[in-house]
């Protein structure tokens, strides 16, 4: 089945990339596209548009289909749906569709970042930075999340569940919603953890002639923020689903477990973006220090008494070389270490504060 699915949508399952039939250029593919193709959604996508990712068809079909099943079962049995008792639950399918879109957007943006940073020209092994999501990562996360969901389900008393609740917990959550969240989480981990780590340990170095004055790391820094903005959206949706229904209902309150989970996830997401920012800052600081040290050593080789500022002189015939090195030192010294501006810091701090502010606001109303 996998061979047929790959043939339909152009997926090379070995590389995780698609081949553009018009110009022969490879473009980023998602694990979720391959997963959807195994289930036949590659053929459905090709019927609509050859360039339509199977993951979009998979997500739209399964999410909307499940909504129809829930509503239809409610009408048939005359029981209210979760969307009637908590209208904010309608944000859940919206957030899942946004997660699919976000996964594609972030993966395309990462490919653009690699092109803008000229990684193919600057790295000895560019594929280590370009192919940033390890093949084993989404499959491992999928096995972990599906296993945990099934274990949680079978530890519950299923006799009190309705038919749709049983199907949701046994099938929809681990095998429909799970892959969507796994895909986004894989991309997010790659951008916030793997990319900064591999860049720091690569031979790419810093682009000290960057006109933006941030060593050529602005594209990656912007992408790290963009990825976190999607997480902020998800946390706000979670807060609305959890806290908004109890507004104006003194007899209802949010459980301590739900509040703890929200705070724990919020803190964890802060740690992720904090790690990415720290790695970029440390990388720039190290490269900047090493380059200045190298240039200073070269400059001293043209000096007499280089350690005495009151006596040093430049060797005869070396004045132009010394002046050139001084300009290079100034260029390197003027490079800011990311995050370097008030604008960047304010955006980071604001995005970190928004989810908790929304939660606190809703919990106090």
C-alpha positions as CSV (number, residue, x, y, z in Angstrom):
1,X,0.0,0.0,0.0
2,X,2.8,2.4,0.8
3,X,4.3,2.0,-2.6
4,X,1.0,2.8,-4.3
5,X,0.4,5.8,-2.1
6,X,3.9,7.1,-2.9
7,X,3.4,6.7,-6.5
8,X,0.2,8.7,-6.4
9,X,1.4,11.7,-4.6
10,X,5.1,11.6,-5.5
11,X,6.2,10.8,-2.0
12,X,9.7,9.3,-1.6
13,X,9.2,7.5,1.7
14,X,12.9,7.1,2.1
15,X,13.7,10.8,2.0
16,X,10.4,12.2,3.2
17,X,10.3,14.6,0.3
18,X,8.1,15.1,-2.8
19,X,9.3,15.5,-6.3
20,X,7.9,18.3,-8.3
21,X,7.1,16.8,-11.7
22,X,7.4,20.1,-13.6
23,X,10.9,21.2,-12.6
24,X,12.3,18.1,-10.8
25,X,13.1,20.1,-7.6
26,X,12.4,18.4,-4.3
27,X,10.2,20.2,-1.8
28,X,9.5,19.5,1.9
29,X,7.1,16.7,2.7
30,X,5.5,15.9,6.0
31,X,5.3,12.6,7.9
32,X,1.5,13.2,8.1
33,X,1.3,13.2,4.3
34,X,2.9,9.8,4.2
35,X,0.7,8.6,7.0
36,X,-2.4,9.9,5.2
37,X,-1.2,8.2,1.9
38,X,-0.9,4.9,3.7
39,X,-4.7,5.3,4.4
40,X,-5.5,6.1,0.8
41,X,-5.8,9.9,1.1
42,X,-3.0,10.4,-1.3
43,X,-5.3,9.1,-4.1
44,X,-8.1,11.4,-2.9
45,X,-5.9,14.4,-2.8
46,X,-4.6,13.7,-6.4
47,X,-8.2,13.6,-7.6
48,X,-8.7,17.1,-6.4
49,X,-5.3,18.6,-7.2
50,X,-1.9,16.9,-7.9
51,X,-0.2,19.4,-5.6
52,X,-2.7,19.1,-2.7
53,X,-1.0,17.5,0.3
54,X,-2.8,14.4,1.4
55,X,-2.7,15.6,5.0
56,X,-5.1,18.4,4.2
57,X,-7.6,15.9,2.8
58,X,-7.0,13.5,5.7
59,X,-7.6,16.2,8.4
60,X,-10.6,17.8,6.7
61,X,-12.3,14.5,6.0
62,X,-11.7,12.9,9.4
63,X,-12.4,16.0,11.6
64,X,-15.5,17.1,9.7
65,X,-16.6,13.5,9.4
66,X,-16.3,12.9,13.1
67,X,-18.2,16.1,13.8
68,X,-21.0,14.9,11.6
69,X,-21.1,11.5,13.4
70,X,-21.3,13.2,16.8
71,X,-24.1,15.5,15.8
72,X,-25.9,12.8,14.0
73,X,-25.7,10.4,16.9
74,X,-27.0,13.2,19.2
75,X,-30.0,13.9,17.0
76,X,-30.7,10.1,16.8
77,X,-30.5,9.6,20.6
78,X,-31.9,12.9,21.6
79,X,-28.9,13.7,23.9
80,X,-27.0,16.9,23.9
81,X,-23.5,17.0,22.3
82,X,-20.4,18.3,24.0
83,X,-20.6,21.3,21.6
84,X,-24.0,22.2,23.1
85,X,-22.9,21.9,26.7
86,X,-19.6,23.6,26.0
87,X,-19.8,25.7,22.7
88,X,-16.1,26.5,23.1
89,X,-15.3,22.9,22.2
90,X,-15.9,23.9,18.6
91,X,-12.5,25.5,18.9
92,X,-10.9,22.0,19.1
93,X,-11.5,21.0,15.4
94,X,-10.5,24.5,14.4
95,X,-7.2,24.2,16.3
96,X,-6.5,20.8,14.8
97,X,-6.9,22.2,11.3
98,X,-4.7,25.1,12.2
99,X,-2.1,22.5,13.4
100,X,-2.1,20.9,10.0
101,X,-1.7,24.2,8.3
102,X,0.9,25.3,10.8
103,X,2.9,22.2,10.2
104,X,3.1,22.8,6.5
105,X,3.7,26.5,6.9
106,X,6.6,26.0,9.4
107,X,8.2,23.3,7.3
108,X,8.1,25.5,4.2
109,X,9.4,28.4,6.2
110,X,12.2,26.3,7.5
111,X,13.2,25.4,3.9
112,X,13.1,29.1,3.0
113,X,15.3,29.9,6.0
114,X,17.9,27.3,4.9
115,X,17.9,28.9,1.4
116,X,18.2,32.4,2.8
117,X,21.0,31.4,5.1
118,X,22.8,29.7,2.1
119,X,23.3,26.5,4.2
120,X,24.0,24.4,1.1
121,X,27.0,26.7,0.3
122,X,28.3,27.1,3.8
123,X,27.9,23.6,5.4
124,X,30.1,20.6,4.7
125,X,27.0,18.3,5.4
126,X,24.1,20.6,4.7
127,X,21.6,17.7,4.8
128,X,22.0,17.6,8.6
129,X,20.5,21.1,8.8
130,X,18.1,20.9,5.8
131,X,16.5,17.5,6.6
132,X,15.7,18.6,10.2
133,X,13.0,16.2,11.3
134,X,14.5,12.7,12.0
135,X,12.4,9.9,10.4
136,X,12.1,8.1,13.7
137,X,10.8,11.1,15.6
138,X,7.1,11.3,14.5
139,X,6.7,7.5,14.5
140,X,8.1,7.4,18.1
141,X,5.8,10.2,19.2
142,X,2.9,8.6,17.5
143,X,3.5,5.2,19.3
144,X,4.0,7.0,22.6
145,X,0.9,9.2,22.4
146,X,-1.4,6.5,21.0
147,X,-0.2,4.1,23.7
148,X,-0.7,6.6,26.5
149,X,-4.2,7.4,25.2
150,X,-5.2,3.8,24.9
151,X,-3.8,3.0,28.4
152,X,-5.7,5.9,29.9
153,X,-8.9,4.8,28.2
154,X,-8.8,1.2,29.4
155,X,-8.1,2.4,32.9
156,X,-11.4,4.3,32.9
157,X,-14.8,2.9,33.6
158,X,-16.1,2.6,30.0
159,X,-19.5,1.4,31.1
160,X,-20.4,5.0,31.9
161,X,-19.4,6.2,28.4
162,X,-21.7,6.8,25.5
163,X,-21.0,5.1,22.2
164,X,-19.4,8.2,20.7
165,X,-17.3,8.7,23.8
166,X,-16.0,5.2,23.5
167,X,-15.2,5.6,19.8
168,X,-13.5,8.9,20.5
169,X,-11.2,7.6,23.2
170,X,-10.4,4.2,21.6
171,X,-10.0,5.4,18.0
172,X,-10.5,9.1,17.2
173,X,-8.1,10.6,19.8
174,X,-5.1,8.2,19.3
175,X,-5.4,7.5,15.6
176,X,-7.0,10.6,14.1
177,X,-6.3,13.6,16.3
178,X,-3.0,12.0,17.6
179,X,-1.1,12.0,14.2
180,X,-2.1,15.6,13.6
181,X,-0.7,16.7,16.9
182,X,2.3,14.5,16.5
183,X,3.1,16.1,13.2
184,X,3.0,19.6,14.6
185,X,5.0,18.6,17.7
186,X,7.7,17.0,15.5
187,X,8.1,20.2,13.5
188,X,8.1,22.3,16.6
189,X,10.7,20.1,18.3
190,X,12.9,20.3,15.2
191,X,12.7,24.1,15.0
192,X,13.1,24.8,18.7
193,X,15.6,22.1,19.7
194,X,17.2,20.2,16.8
195,X,17.9,23.1,14.4
196,X,19.6,25.4,17.0
197,X,21.6,22.4,18.4
198,X,22.8,21.3,15.0
199,X,23.6,24.8,13.9
200,X,25.6,25.4,17.1
201,X,27.6,22.3,16.5
202,X,28.2,22.8,12.8
203,X,30.9,24.6,10.8
204,X,28.5,27.1,9.4
205,X,29.6,30.0,11.6
206,X,28.3,33.5,11.8
207,X,27.8,35.8,8.8
208,X,29.5,38.9,10.1
209,X,28.7,40.9,7.0
210,X,25.0,40.5,7.6
211,X,23.4,43.9,6.8
212,X,20.9,43.3,9.6
213,X,23.8,43.1,12.1
214,X,22.7,39.9,13.7
215,X,25.1,37.5,12.1
216,X,22.7,36.1,9.5
217,X,20.6,34.4,12.1
218,X,17.5,36.7,11.8
219,X,15.6,34.2,9.5
220,X,16.0,31.3,12.0
221,X,15.2,33.6,15.0
222,X,12.0,34.8,13.3
223,X,11.0,31.2,12.6
224,X,11.5,30.2,16.2
225,X,9.1,33.0,17.2
226,X,6.6,32.0,14.5
227,X,6.6,28.4,15.8
228,X,5.9,29.5,19.3
229,X,3.0,31.7,18.2
230,X,1.2,28.6,17.1
231,X,1.7,27.1,20.5
232,X,0.4,30.4,22.1
233,X,-2.7,29.9,19.9
234,X,-3.1,26.4,21.1
235,X,-2.8,27.3,24.8
236,X,-5.3,30.1,24.4
237,X,-7.8,27.6,22.8
238,X,-7.2,25.2,25.7
239,X,-7.8,28.0,28.2
240,X,-11.1,29.0,26.5
241,X,-12.3,25.4,26.4
242,X,-11.4,24.8,30.0
243,X,-12.3,28.0,31.7
244,X,-14.9,29.9,29.6
245,X,-17.8,27.4,30.3
246,X,-17.7,28.0,34.0
247,X,-18.0,31.8,33.7
248,X,-21.1,33.0,35.5
249,X,-21.7,29.5,37.0
250,X,-20.8,29.6,40.7
251,X,-21.7,25.9,41.1
252,X,-19.1,24.9,38.5
253,X,-15.4,25.2,38.8
254,X,-12.3,24.1,37.0
255,X,-10.6,21.1,38.5
256,X,-7.2,21.5,40.1
257,X,-5.8,18.9,37.7
258,X,-6.9,21.0,34.6
259,X,-5.2,24.1,36.0
260,X,-2.1,22.1,36.9
261,X,-1.9,20.7,33.4
262,X,-2.3,24.1,31.8
263,X,0.5,25.6,33.9
264,X,2.8,22.7,33.4
265,X,2.4,22.8,29.6
266,X,2.8,26.6,29.6
267,X,6.1,26.3,31.6
268,X,7.3,23.6,29.3
269,X,6.7,25.7,26.2
270,X,8.6,28.6,27.8
271,X,11.5,26.2,28.3
272,X,11.4,25.2,24.6
273,X,11.7,28.8,23.3
274,X,14.1,29.6,26.1
275,X,16.4,26.8,25.0
276,X,16.3,27.9,21.3
277,X,17.1,31.5,22.2
278,X,19.8,30.5,24.6
279,X,21.5,28.2,22.0
280,X,21.5,31.0,19.3
281,X,22.8,33.5,21.8
282,X,25.6,31.2,23.0
283,X,26.4,30.3,19.4
284,X,26.8,33.9,18.4
285,X,28.7,34.8,21.6
286,X,31.2,32.0,21.0
287,X,31.7,32.7,17.3
288,X,32.0,36.4,17.9
289,X,34.6,35.9,20.7
290,X,36.6,33.4,18.6
291,X,36.7,35.6,15.5
292,X,37.7,38.7,17.4
293,X,40.4,36.7,19.2
294,X,41.7,35.4,15.8
295,X,41.7,38.9,14.3
296,X,43.5,40.4,17.3
297,X,46.2,37.7,17.1
298,X,46.7,38.6,13.4
299,X,46.8,42.3,14.2
300,X,49.4,41.8,16.9
301,X,51.6,40.0,14.4
302,X,52.0,43.3,12.6
303,X,52.9,45.2,15.7
304,X,55.9,46.1,17.7
305,X,55.2,46.1,21.5
306,X,51.6,45.0,20.9
307,X,50.8,44.8,24.6
308,X,51.7,48.4,25.5
309,X,49.1,50.9,24.2
310,X,51.5,53.8,24.8
311,X,54.4,52.3,22.8
312,X,53.1,50.0,20.2
313,X,53.8,50.7,16.5
314,X,52.9,49.1,13.2
315,X,55.7,47.4,11.3
316,X,56.9,49.3,8.2
317,X,54.9,48.4,5.1
318,X,52.1,46.7,7.2
319,X,49.9,49.8,7.8
320,X,47.3,48.8,5.2
321,X,47.0,45.3,6.5
322,X,46.7,46.5,10.1
323,X,44.0,49.0,9.1
324,X,42.1,46.4,7.2
325,X,42.1,44.1,10.3
326,X,40.9,47.0,12.5
327,X,37.9,47.4,10.2
328,X,37.2,43.7,10.4
329,X,37.3,43.8,14.2
330,X,34.9,46.7,14.2
331,X,32.6,44.8,11.9
332,X,32.6,41.7,14.1
333,X,32.2,43.8,17.3
334,X,29.2,45.6,15.9
335,X,27.3,42.3,15.3
336,X,24.6,42.0,17.9
337,X,24.0,38.7,19.8
338,X,20.4,37.4,19.3
339,X,18.0,38.4,20.7
340,X,19.5,41.8,20.4
341,X,16.7,44.4,20.1
342,X,13.9,45.7,22.3
343,X,11.5,44.7,19.6
344,X,12.6,41.1,19.6
345,X,12.6,40.9,23.4
346,X,9.1,42.5,23.7
347,X,7.6,40.1,21.1
348,X,9.1,37.1,23.0
349,X,7.9,38.3,26.4
350,X,4.5,39.2,25.2
351,X,3.9,35.9,23.5
352,X,5.1,34.1,26.7
353,X,2.7,36.1,28.9
354,X,-0.5,35.9,26.7
355,X,-1.6,32.3,27.5
356,X,-1.1,32.7,31.3
357,X,-2.8,36.1,31.2
358,X,-5.8,34.6,29.4
359,X,-6.0,31.8,31.9
360,X,-5.8,34.1,34.9
361,X,-8.4,36.4,33.5
362,X,-10.9,33.6,32.8
363,X,-10.3,32.0,36.2
364,X,-11.0,35.2,38.1
365,X,-14.1,36.3,36.3
